[in-house]
Amino acid sequence: MSDLGDDAKDAEYTRLLVGKWKGDELDKGIQWHYITIYNPDSTHSGFGAGLKNGSSMPFHSSGRWFVKHSRLHVWVEASPTLPAAEKQEFIYPIVSVDEKAFRWESTIGEVFTHHRVG
């Protein structure tokens, strides 16, 4: 695909991702339930909780985001309750995104679906 085509697709993904998304995933025995908000000014915030063995681990984070080459780049600036995530960039290939659902691939190849809320 040409750079111009990549730019157009990235712009469309960016437009569609702006908003509030609900996600659920299982990672290393922890069931995560969270909300992520992608703002039009390229900032993001997220909050939720991980559940393991009946214990809840609430978290919140914030930072910046952008789409390039059909990949979502998320920079976590602050995550007081998950400090290991701070100052980290996470890059996720976008499988698909529309007005209702956003599918992305994790670093280990799992595909997750988030649903728009609000």
FENJO-V877174 format. One record per backbone hydrogen bond with DSSP energy under -0.5 kcal/mol. CO is the residue of the C=O (numbers start at 1). NH is the residue of the N-H. E is the energy in kcal/mol with one decimal. If there is no record, write none. Layout:
co	nh	e
CO	NH	E
CO	NH	E
This chain:
co	nh	e
2	6	-2.6
3	7	-2.9
4	8	-2.1
5	9	-2.4
6	10	-3.0
7	11	-2.3
8	12	-2.0
9	13	-2.8
10	14	-2.6
11	15	-2.4
12	16	-2.5
13	17	-2.3
14	18	-1.2
19	38	-2.7
20	117	-2.4
21	36	-2.6
22	115	-2.1
23	34	-2.6
25	27	-0.5
25	32	-3.5
27	30	-1.8
29	31	-0.5
30	27	-2.6
30	32	-0.8
31	51	-2.4
32	25	-2.0
33	49	-2.4
34	23	-2.9
35	47	-2.2
36	21	-2.9
36	38	-0.5
37	39	-0.7
37	45	-1.7
38	19	-2.3
39	42	-1.6
42	65	-2.3
43	39	-2.9
44	63	-2.0
45	37	-3.2
46	61	-2.4
47	35	-2.9
48	59	-2.5
49	33	-2.4
50	57	-2.8
51	31	-2.4
52	55	-2.3
55	52	-2.3
56	58	-0.5
57	50	-1.7
59	48	-2.0
60	81	-0.6
61	46	-2.5
62	77	-1.8
62	78	-2.2
63	44	-2.2
64	75	-2.9
66	73	-3.3
68	71	-1.0
70	94	-2.7
71	68	-2.1
71	73	-0.6
72	74	-0.6
72	92	-2.7
73	66	-1.8
73	75	-0.5
74	76	-0.6
74	90	-3.0
75	64	-1.6
75	77	-0.8
76	87	-2.2
76	88	-0.8
78	62	-2.3
79	82	-1.3
82	85	-2.2
83	86	-1.0
85	88	-1.1
88	76	-2.9
90	74	-3.1
92	72	-3.1
93	95	-0.6
93	105	-2.5
96	103	-3.4
100	116	-2.4
101	98	-2.4
102	114	-3.2
103	95	-2.3
103	96	-1.7
104	112	-2.7
106	109	-1.7
110	106	-3.5
110	112	-0.5
112	104	-2.2
114	102	-2.5
115	22	-2.9
117	20	-0.5
